[in-house]
């Protein structure tokens, strides 16, 4: 059987050459709308740039610094380039860049990072949450959304016509799911059904959200086996919910590795798990015979998580998490399935 190819920002690449894949990352995005003021006592620590005096505070209140959430300036771009190079040096092969319409993807930066590092970078298409959309976009019909997605997957991306998207994602929704977001999910399903392409979803911060997204997607014709449900770290925190959702057939993704702060500013009632607890959830699914439905990533989208700003960086899973998984009873073959085989199968139609 011929080796299938995957579209990257530098052109088609054989799937067998992808190597270790991070399936949910960002190299640049506009996250300004998610700024959350920190406690007043800490205001003096979160103004201005990141240094040793405030990086500890930012790890607790990352969305409380406007500089930290600005992930599309020259400072973050320079740090991202260095980080991607270290990811390659650590054994990384591919980054799936999940910045979609609404949060301003930067394809030229993706290309620059790929050229300078040797890491394959795959661009996404589709639509992020309604909160981030300009007024004209909010009025888009399902057909218009579908046409944009299909155009970017088969012909070329808006603003960068020489580059094709390699997947649809991240397709974002809040909770409850807004009408715009429901149209985006259905348009995604129609495109997936037609093109057999991979899809990645961002659910709202409620345990019911992943189930409702998949219901809308499946009813509109989408294939569960080609879909990733992201952010299960902060969404399906109860074992029974996770095991029930896993029966629906999509990939289950833990993509906040490196976030070691139980206080979650964007949804305070949620106890954000540690990396060790994330591994335990993955092991639960592994023990149920579903190792072939598991994905892992970091979802880096703020400066403080980059190594140049005192963070863990894109190589964190490779250098720190996978060794811990071996300690917790995973085999090398299971780890390769999660980090190499599953992403390759998901990405190839």
N, C-alpha and C positions, 0 to 999 in steps of 0.2 A: 504494500500500500504506500502511495506517495506521501511524503511528509507534508502535512498541511501548513499553510502560512498564516501569520497573524499580522495585521496592519499596525505598524509603529509610526512614530512621528518622522522617522527617517526612511520609511518604506516597508515593504513586506519582509518578514523574518520567518524562517522555518520554526515551527512550534518546538521542535527538538532542541533548538538553540536558546530557548528562553531561560533555562536554568531555574534558580530559586526566584520565586515571584512574590512581590508584595502586592496584594490585590486591592488595597484601598489606601492610597496616599494622595497628597497634594504637594505640588512644587510651588504653586502660587494660587491665591484666591482672595476675593474680597469678602472679609468676614466682619467688617465694621459694624454691621447691624446686630451683631451678637455680643456687643460690649455690655457688661453688667457691672455697675459701680461696686467697688469693694466696700467693706466696713470703713466708716469715716476715719477711724484711727490709723488705717493703713494707707490712706490716700497719698501721704508723702513718699511712700515706698514704691508706688506704681506709676508715678509720673516720670516721663523721660525714658532714657534708654535702659537696657538691662545690664546690671553689673553684680558683683558679689554681694552687695548690700541688699539688693531686692530680689534676686533670683529665687530665693527660698520662699518669699511671700508670693511670687508669681506662680510657683508650683501649687500653691494652695488656692490662689485666686487668679487663674490665667486670663480670664475674660474681663478682669478689672483694670487692665492696662490697655489703653488705646494703641500704644506702640506695639504691644505684644500681639494683639489681634490683627494688626496691619501686616498681612502676610503677602503683600504684593509690592513692596518697595525695594529699593536697591540694596538695603541692608539684608533683608531676608533672602533676596536672590543670590547674593554672594555667599551667604551661609549655606543655602541649599546646594549650590554647586559643589562646595567642599564636602558636604555631607553625602551627596550622591557618589562622589569619587571614593569616599571611605566605604560606602556600601559595596561598591564594586570590589575594592581591595579585600573586603571581608568575605567575599564569595557570592555576593548578590548578582543576579542576572537581569531582572526586569522589574520595572515599577509600573503599575496600572494607575494612571493619574485620573482621579475621580472628579475633577472640577467640571461642572456642567453649566448650562446657560442659567444666568442669574447671579453667579459668583465669579464670573470673569476669568475663565481659563487663560493661560499664557502659553500658547503653542510655541512661539519663538524661544521662550525659556526652556520648554521641554526639549526642543531640538538642540539647544546649546548644551544642556545638561547631558543629553545622550551622546552627543559628539565628543564632549570633553572627558566623559567618564567611561564610555563603552557600555553603559547600562541601556538596555532597550526600554523605551518609554512609550506607553500606549495611551492615547488621548480618548476621552469620553465625549459623549453627546447627550442629548436629553435635557431635562429641566429640573432645577433644584426647587426648594420650597417656595410657596407663594410670597412669603415675606420678602424675598430677595429680588422679586421680579419688578421690572419697570411697568408702568401702567399699560402701555400698548401690548406687552407680552401677556399680561393677565387676561386680556381679551382674546387670546389666540384660541382657535377652535382645535378640536381633536385632529382634524384633517391637516391643519397647518402645522401642528406639532409633529404629526407623522411625517409630513413632507420634509421638514427640516431634518429630522432624525435620519430618514432614508437617504437624503442628499448627502449628509455628512459621512454616512457609513459607506456609500457606494461611489460618490463622485469627489467630494472634497469639502472641507470645513469652511464655514463662514469666516472671511478674513484671511484664511490660509488655505486656498483651494488646492494646493499641491499635497496637502496632508489629509488622509482619511482617518476618521475615528475608528477605533477597534472594538468598541463596546458601547452600550447605552448606560450612562451612569455618571454621577450618582443621581438617581431619580428620587427627588426628595419630597417628603410630605410631613406635615405637622400632625397634631392630634387635638381635636378631631380633624380628619382629612378634609381639606378645603376643595371646593369644586374645581378650581384650576388644577390642583394636584391629582384629582381623580381623572381628569382629562389627560393629564400627562402620563398617568399609569396606563390608561387604556391605549393611548397612542404608542406607548412603549410596547405593549403587548401585541398590537397590530404589526409593528415593525419587526418584533422578534419572530412572530409567526411567519411573516413573509421572508425574512432574511436569515432566520435561524441563528441570530447573533446572541452574544452574551449580554446579560443585564445585571446591574447592581442597584439595589434599593436602599434608601435612607429612611428608616421608620421614625415616626413621632415617638415621644418619650412616654409610652404607655404600653403595657404588656399586650393589649389588644391590637396594637398597630401592625405588627408583622403579619398577623392573621388576616386583618382586613385588607392590607395591601395585596397579599397573595390571592385573596378571594377575588378582588377586582381584576387583577392581572390574569388569573386563570379563566375567569368568566369571559374575558375579552380575547382569549385565544393564546395567551402566552404559555410557554413551556417552563414548568417549575424547575426542571433539571438544568436549565440554562440561566437560572436566576440566583443571585446572592442576596441574602438578607443581612445587611450590615448592622453594626453597633449592638449586637446581642449582649455585649458586656453590660450595658446600661439599660437594656430593655426587657430581656427575659431573664430575670435574676432568680426566679424560682425553678427548681429542677423539673417540677411537673409541667410547667409551661413550656420549657425548653424541649422536653421529650415529646410533648404533644405537637409542638410546631415542627419538629424534625420529621414527623410522619408525612408532612405535606410535600416533601421531596426537593425543596430548594437547598442550596448551600447555606450553611450556618456559619456566620463570620464573627470572630472576635478580633476587633481591629483597633482597640485602644491600648494595646500593649505599650508599656512605658508610662502610663498614667497611674501614679501611685499616690492618689489623693482621694480619700473616701468622700470628702465634701464636694459635691458636684454642682457647680454654680448654675448650670443651665436647667437643672431639675433637682432641687435640694432634697426632696423626699427619697431619692435614689441613693443607695450606698454604692459608690463606685468601687468595684472589686480591685484587688491587687493583682499583679501578674501571676502569682502563685494560685490565686483563686480562679483566674481565667484558665490556667492549665487544668485545674481540677474539673471545671465545666467541660472542657474539651475532652478530658479523660472519661467523663460520664457518657458523652456521646460516643466516644471510641468503644467503650464497654458495651454499648448497645449495638455494635456492629456497623456504625455509621462513620467510620474514619474517612470514607470516600466522599463525605458531604461537608467537610470542615475546611475553613479558610482562616488565615491569620494575617494581621497587618497592624499598623500603628495609627493611621489617620492623622498624620502630622499636619497641623493647620494653624499653629501659632509659633512664634519665634522661639519661645523658651524651651521647646522640645528639640530644637536643633543643637548639635554639639557645640557650635561656635557661641551659643548663648547659654551654655551650661546644661543642655539637655541630653537625651539618650540617643537621638538620631535614627536614621533609617536602618542602621546595622544592628540595632538593639536586639531584635528577635534572633538574628543569626548568632550574635556574640554572647548574649545573656539568657535568652529564653529557651532556645533549643537545648543547650546543655542541661538546664533545669528540667526540661521534659524527659531527658534520658534518666535523670535521677529519680523522676516520678514514675518510671516504668514504661515509658514509650520506647519502642524499638527504632533503630535508624530507618528501617523500611517504612514505618508508620510516619515518621517525620518527613521523609522524602515524598510520601503520598500527599501529605498536607501542603507542603511548601513547593513541590515541583509538579507532581502528577495532576492533582486536582485543578490547579490553575491552568495547566496546559489543556486539559479536557474542557474546562469551562470556556476558554478563549477560542477554541477551534469549533467551527460550526459542523 
